[in-house]
């Protein structure tokens, strides 16, 4: 028994996956996703993704414009003012997105060409370090705050208000 004292016992990988999937399912439920679209387990999530992917039309001009406007808004919403900082963050966002969605879709959306090798491990490592330095509870709280902030969830529920300007920097507060 004394040999175990001070040793960390890792949580089994499968348990972590179950917790993550349950957390995603609960969060999407809270955000109002209908029960029919919620997955029950990881296999269900993969099946739902495949079906949704089959139903998704190829990107058109509007899709391309919307995707690029999101990336242009990220540095502004992050509060960056210098053009150099904005450019670095936008490039990172494009690179991370390309790594997540794959080169084929990124090319269809006319993303800038970037090498993505190592992008996701770099991002994961950065997030792990951020969590360890700031504490796990701060990370979890920050994640849920971002989800609810992006959904415009407030004391009256989800407002479903639309922005009053196409440019995020020129929008009124919601």
MODA-V786342 format. One line per field, one symbol per residue. ss: DSSP state (~ for helix, > for strand, _ for the rest). phi: phi as a letter, one per 40 degrees, with the letter a starting at -180 (. if undefined). psi: psi as a letter, one per 30 degrees, with the letter a starting at -180 (. if undefined). A space follows every 10 residues. Layout:
ss: ???
phi: ???
psi: ???
//
This chain:
ss: __________ __~~~~~~~~ ~~~~~~~~~~ ____~~~___ _~~~~~~~~~ ~~~~~_____ ~~~~~~~~~~ ~~~~~~~___ __~~~~~~~~ ~~~~~~~~~~ ~_~~~~~~__ ________~~ ~~~~~~~~~~ ~~~~_~~~~~ ~~~~~~~~~~ ~_>>__>>__ _______~~~ ____
phi: .ccccgccbc cddccccccc cccccccccc chcddccccc accccccccc ccccccccdb dcccccdccc cccdccccgc bccccccccc cccccccdcc cgcccccccf cccbcbdgcc cccccccccc cccbgccccc cccccccccc cfcbccgccg cbccaccdcb cccc
psi: efefkfkkjk kkeeeeeeee eeeeeeeeee fgkkeffkle aeeeeeeeee eeeefkllka eeeeeeeeee effeeeffgk ekeeeeeeee eeeeeeeeee fleeeeeegh lkkkkgkfee eeeeeeeeee eeefkeeeee eeeeeeeeef fhkafgakfg kllgkfkefg klk.
//
